[in-house]
Amino acid sequence: MERGALIALAVLVLACTRHDRADNGAIATPPPPAERVRVEVLNATKVHGLARRATQYLRDRGYDVVASGTARDQRDSTLIIDRTNHPVWAGRVARAFGGARVELAPDTSRYVDITVLLGATWRPPTEPFYP
């Protein structure tokens, strides 16, 4: 291959993989194959619409976001709460949010496996432009 073709190929590969990275460089890991990971997303910031953006971000990557809303308290950093004792699932969601901290807090009364409390430091990835 000539040099120009190699450069074009590298640019194409980077362009195709860029949508899987958040602004902080975290790679969004999809859920395990054939598993339904139910996620609840709560906005714990003053930024309006952040839970909606995080919901879209997770759904685009294969997670089943069953609820979203606003948390009572505000947070600086994002927290992932494992509700069903699946540390692998919680770790994958944490990596999608730039290595967020994970806590185990089992709660069988909820219909979710993971709760995401979005902190002020999380920045949603840029949205693609569709003219």
N, C-alpha and C positions, 0 to 999 in steps of 0.2 A: 504494500500500500504506500502511496505517496504521502508526504507529510501533511498536505492540505486535507486529504481524506481522513487521516488520523485525528486531526484537530476537529474536523466537523463531527466525527463520531464521538469524540470526548465531550463536545458541547451538547450533542444530542442526549448522551447518557446523563450528563449533569442536569439538563433541563427536565428529563423524565423523572429523575429521583428527587428533585428539589421540592415537589409538592408533598413529600412524605416527611419533611422536616419542619418543625416549628421554628419560630424566629430565634429561639435560643439554641438551635442545632440538635435538638433531641429527635431521634428517629422514632416514629410512631410504630410500635409493634402490634400487629393484628392479634385478635384473640386466637386461642388454640382452635385448630380445625374441628369442625363438628361440635363445638361447644357454644352455648348461648350464655354470654356474660352480660348480665343485666346491670346497668349502671344508672346511678342517680347523680345528677350534676347540680350543685348548689353554688350560687354566686355569693362569695363572702367579701365582696368589694363594693365600692361606690360606682363602679363602671357599669352603666346600664347595657344590657344585652350580652354580657360576657358569658352567661350560662347558655344562651342560645348559640353563641359561636362555638363554645366548647362541645355542645351537643352535636352540632354539625361536624365538627372536627372528629369526634369519636365515631359517629355513624359512618362517615366517609371511610373509616378504617375498619369497619366490620363489627363494632360494638353495638349492643342493643341498649340504647339510652331510653329507659322507660319513664323517667321523671326528671324534671328540672325546675329550678326555682331560686329563691333567695334565702340565704342562711340568716340566722338571727344575729350572729356576731361577725365582725369583720376580721380578716386575716391578712398578714403580709405575704405568707408563703402558702403554696398549695399543699393540701393534705389529702391523702388517699386513705379511706377507711375500708378495711376488709371486713365485710359483714358475715361471710360464710366460710371463713377459714380456708381460703384458696390463695396462698401467698404468691404462687406463680402468676395468677391473674392480676392480683394487686400490683405485682412488680411490673408487669407489662403496661398497665395503665399508668403507673408512676413514671416509667420511661417515656411514655407518650407526652407527659407533662414536664419533661426536663429533669427527671430524677427526683420527683417530689417525695416527701417523707411518707411512709406507710405505717399505719397503726392497725392493730387487730382489735376490733370491737364487735364481737358476734351479736347479731340481733335477728332472731328468727321471725319476729313480727313484721319485718319489712320484706317487700317483694324485690329486693335488690341484692346483688352480690357485692357491689362496690359502690361507695359513696365518694364523690369528688367534691371537696371544698376548695373552690378556686380562690387563690390568693392574689394580692395586688401585683406580685412580681411576674405572674404568668401573662404572656403576650400571645394572643392568637396568631396563627400563621396568616400571611397575606392571602387574601382571596383572589382566585384567578379572575382575570378580566374577560368577560364575554360580551363583545360589542353587539 
